[in-house]
Amino acid sequence: MSDEVLRLEGIGKTFNQGTALEARVLQDINLRLGRGELTALIGPSGSGKSTLLNLIGLLDVPTAGELYLQGRPTRSSDDATRTRMRNESLGFVFQFHHLISAFSVLENVLMPLIIRSGRPSAEAVELARSLLQEVGLERLADKKPTEISGGQQQRVAIARALVTRPPLLLADEPTGNLDSRTAASVFDLFRRINEQFGCSILVVTHDPRLAASCPRTIELVDGRIVSDGASIPRPP
């Protein structure tokens, strides 16, 4: 199996193509992510970060170029194939955790597997409990999301994203709704998960300190990658 998890070749995205409202958001994006990489995606508001993440997450389709996920081209795939590839290969963590308040913490972690195959197996439940242990929340498994803190809710969301064992985890401003101390704690968890599980992680962030904590930083400006290299550590 290739060590390449993601490859973008000449990716472009234009909205309202061929109309007076045409807007080119991404241009000639070339990018590769290897297995086990921890990478930050940074750039000013309006630079195209969210659009790029939506393309990588197979939530939208590029208007130019090709996106390969684990070596498989995706642009011409039908909706069913894209949904299957997304469920098999990707995990998502967002700024807002989107936990379901009617279900327990454990049930929220299990939700991707419940959606995929119905009633979870004993092995799935054991995996979910082990992930809650990894994020330090095993004692809260039976609590409802409304009964735990914001930082704890984000840790539940991270465990949920990992329950399918995805090779690529996409995180969109995962600490943007947290105070600085809790944000640093959550980001430390990302680093530990990256090392322990070996999954690639792409994190969109506006926080320069968090970006500097990633071994690699990609900067997007006006829909183009303007830099891609090792992060420069910032002083504490």
C-alpha positions as CSV (number, residue, x, y, z in Angstrom):
1,M,0.0,0.0,0.0
2,S,1.2,3.5,-0.9
3,D,2.3,5.8,1.9
4,E,0.5,8.6,0.1
5,V,-2.9,9.3,1.7
6,L,-4.0,12.4,-0.4
7,R,-2.9,13.9,-3.7
8,L,-4.2,17.0,-5.4
9,E,-3.2,17.7,-9.0
10,G,-4.1,21.1,-10.5
11,I,-7.2,21.5,-8.4
12,G,-9.4,24.5,-9.2
13,K,-12.8,25.5,-8.0
14,T,-15.0,28.1,-9.6
15,F,-18.5,28.9,-8.4
16,N,-21.2,30.1,-10.8
17,Q,-19.0,29.1,-13.7
18,G,-20.0,30.7,-17.0
19,T,-22.2,33.4,-15.5
20,A,-21.8,37.0,-14.6
21,L,-21.3,35.9,-11.0
22,E,-18.4,33.6,-11.7
23,A,-15.9,33.5,-8.8
24,R,-12.7,31.5,-9.0
25,V,-11.9,30.5,-5.4
26,L,-9.1,27.9,-5.9
27,Q,-6.4,27.8,-8.6
28,D,-3.9,25.2,-9.5
29,I,-3.6,23.5,-6.1
30,N,-1.0,20.8,-6.0
31,L,-0.6,19.0,-2.7
32,R,0.4,15.6,-1.3
33,L,0.0,14.3,2.2
34,G,1.8,11.2,3.3
35,R,0.7,8.6,5.9
36,G,1.1,9.9,9.4
37,E,1.7,13.6,8.6
38,L,0.4,16.3,10.9
39,T,-0.1,19.4,8.8
40,A,-1.6,22.9,9.4
41,L,-3.5,24.8,6.7
42,I,-3.4,28.5,7.3
43,G,-4.4,31.7,5.5
44,P,-6.5,34.8,5.9
45,S,-10.3,34.7,5.8
46,G,-11.5,34.4,2.2
47,S,-8.3,32.6,1.1
48,G,-10.2,29.4,0.1
49,K,-9.4,27.2,3.1
50,S,-12.9,26.0,3.8
51,T,-13.5,25.4,0.1
52,L,-10.3,23.3,-0.1
53,L,-11.3,21.3,3.0
54,N,-14.8,20.7,1.5
55,L,-13.1,19.3,-1.7
56,I,-10.7,17.1,0.3
57,G,-13.6,15.9,2.4
58,L,-15.5,14.9,-0.8
59,L,-18.3,17.2,0.2
60,D,-17.9,19.1,-3.1
61,V,-16.3,18.5,-6.5
62,P,-13.5,20.5,-8.1
63,T,-14.1,22.2,-11.5
64,A,-10.5,21.5,-12.5
65,G,-7.8,18.9,-11.7
66,E,-8.0,15.6,-9.9
67,L,-8.1,14.6,-6.2
68,Y,-6.8,11.2,-5.2
69,L,-7.7,9.7,-1.9
70,Q,-5.6,6.7,-1.0
71,G,-4.6,6.5,-4.7
72,R,-8.1,6.5,-6.0
73,P,-9.3,9.3,-8.3
74,T,-12.5,10.9,-7.0
75,R,-13.6,13.7,-9.3
76,S,-15.8,11.5,-11.6
77,S,-17.1,9.3,-8.8
78,D,-20.9,9.2,-8.3
79,D,-22.5,10.3,-5.0
80,A,-22.7,6.8,-3.6
81,T,-19.1,6.1,-4.3
82,R,-18.0,9.4,-2.8
83,T,-20.1,8.7,0.3
84,R,-18.5,5.3,0.7
85,M,-15.0,6.7,0.2
86,R,-15.7,9.4,2.7
87,N,-17.0,7.0,5.3
88,E,-14.1,4.6,4.9
89,S,-11.2,7.0,4.6
90,L,-12.0,10.3,6.4
91,G,-12.7,11.5,9.9
92,F,-14.0,15.0,10.6
93,V,-13.7,17.4,13.6
94,F,-15.2,20.8,13.4
95,Q,-15.1,24.0,15.5
96,F,-18.6,23.1,16.8
97,H,-18.7,19.5,17.9
98,H,-22.2,18.7,16.6
99,L,-22.8,16.1,19.3
100,I,-26.4,14.8,19.7
101,S,-27.7,15.8,23.1
102,A,-30.2,13.0,23.3
103,F,-27.5,10.4,23.2
104,S,-24.8,9.6,25.8
105,V,-21.1,10.4,25.2
106,L,-20.5,6.7,24.4
107,E,-23.3,6.6,21.9
108,N,-22.1,9.8,20.2
109,V,-18.7,8.2,19.7
110,L,-20.4,5.1,18.2
111,M,-22.6,7.2,15.9
112,P,-20.6,6.7,12.7
113,L,-20.6,3.0,13.1
114,I,-24.3,3.0,14.0
115,I,-25.1,4.9,10.8
116,R,-22.9,2.6,8.8
117,S,-24.2,-0.8,10.1
118,G,-27.0,-0.3,12.6
119,R,-26.6,-1.8,16.1
120,P,-22.9,-1.7,17.1
121,S,-21.1,-4.9,17.8
122,A,-19.5,-5.7,21.2
123,E,-16.1,-5.1,19.5
124,A,-17.3,-1.6,18.3
125,V,-18.4,-0.7,21.8
126,E,-15.1,-1.8,23.2
127,L,-13.3,0.3,20.6
128,A,-15.4,3.3,21.5
129,R,-14.7,2.9,25.2
130,S,-10.9,2.6,24.5
131,L,-11.0,5.8,22.5
132,L,-12.8,7.6,25.3
133,Q,-10.0,6.3,27.6
134,E,-7.4,7.7,25.1
135,V,-9.0,11.2,25.3
136,G,-9.3,10.9,29.0
137,L,-13.1,10.7,29.2
138,E,-13.8,7.0,30.0
139,R,-15.5,8.0,33.3
140,L,-18.0,10.2,31.4
141,A,-19.2,7.6,28.9
142,D,-22.8,7.6,30.3
143,K,-23.1,11.4,30.6
144,K,-25.0,13.5,28.1
145,P,-23.1,16.1,26.1
146,T,-24.9,18.9,28.0
147,E,-23.4,17.6,31.2
148,I,-19.7,18.0,30.2
149,S,-17.5,21.0,29.4
150,G,-16.8,22.5,25.9
151,G,-13.3,21.1,25.9
152,Q,-14.6,17.7,26.9
153,Q,-17.2,17.8,24.2
154,Q,-14.5,18.5,21.6
155,R,-12.6,15.5,22.9
156,V,-15.7,13.4,22.4
157,A,-15.9,14.7,18.8
158,I,-12.3,13.6,18.2
159,A,-13.0,10.1,19.6
160,R,-16.0,9.9,17.3
161,A,-13.9,10.9,14.3
162,L,-11.4,8.1,15.1
163,V,-13.9,5.3,15.7
164,T,-13.8,4.3,12.0
165,R,-10.0,4.2,12.1
166,P,-9.7,6.7,9.2
167,P,-6.3,7.1,7.4
168,L,-7.0,10.9,7.2
169,L,-8.5,13.2,9.8
170,L,-9.7,16.6,8.8
171,A,-10.1,19.3,11.5
172,D,-11.7,22.6,10.7
173,E,-10.8,25.2,13.4
174,P,-11.2,22.5,16.0
175,T,-10.0,24.9,18.8
176,G,-11.7,28.1,17.6
177,N,-14.4,27.9,20.1
178,L,-12.2,27.1,23.1
179,D,-10.1,29.2,25.5
180,S,-6.4,29.2,25.0
181,R,-5.6,26.6,27.7
182,T,-8.2,24.2,26.6
183,A,-7.2,24.7,23.0
184,A,-3.6,23.8,23.8
185,S,-4.8,20.7,25.6
186,V,-6.9,19.6,22.6
187,F,-4.1,20.2,20.2
188,D,-1.7,18.2,22.4
189,L,-4.3,15.4,22.0
190,F,-4.1,15.7,18.2
191,R,-0.3,15.3,18.3
192,R,-0.6,12.3,20.6
193,I,-3.3,10.7,18.3
194,N,-1.1,11.4,15.3
195,E,1.8,9.6,16.9
196,Q,-0.2,6.7,18.4
197,F,-2.6,5.9,15.6
198,G,-0.4,7.0,12.6
199,C,-3.3,8.7,10.9
200,S,-2.6,11.8,8.8
201,I,-4.2,15.0,10.2
202,L,-4.9,18.2,8.3
203,V,-5.8,21.0,10.6
204,V,-7.3,24.4,9.5
205,T,-6.4,27.0,12.1
206,H,-6.1,30.7,12.5
207,D,-3.9,30.3,15.6
208,P,-0.2,30.8,14.8
209,R,0.9,29.0,17.9
210,L,-1.1,25.9,17.1
211,A,0.1,26.0,13.4
212,A,3.7,26.2,14.7
213,S,3.1,23.0,16.7
214,C,2.6,21.1,13.4
215,P,5.7,19.7,11.6
216,R,4.4,21.1,8.3
217,T,2.4,24.2,7.5
218,I,0.7,25.1,4.2
219,E,-0.3,28.7,3.6
220,L,-3.1,29.6,1.2
221,V,-3.6,33.1,-0.1
222,D,-6.1,34.2,-2.7
223,G,-6.9,30.6,-3.7
224,R,-3.2,29.6,-4.2
225,I,-0.6,27.8,-2.1
226,V,2.1,30.4,-1.4
227,S,4.2,28.3,1.0
228,D,4.5,24.7,2.0
229,G,7.2,23.6,4.4
230,A,8.4,22.9,7.9
231,S,6.7,25.0,10.6
232,I,8.9,27.5,12.5
233,P,8.4,27.0,16.2
234,R,7.3,30.0,18.1
235,P,8.5,30.8,21.7
236,P,6.2,29.7,24.4
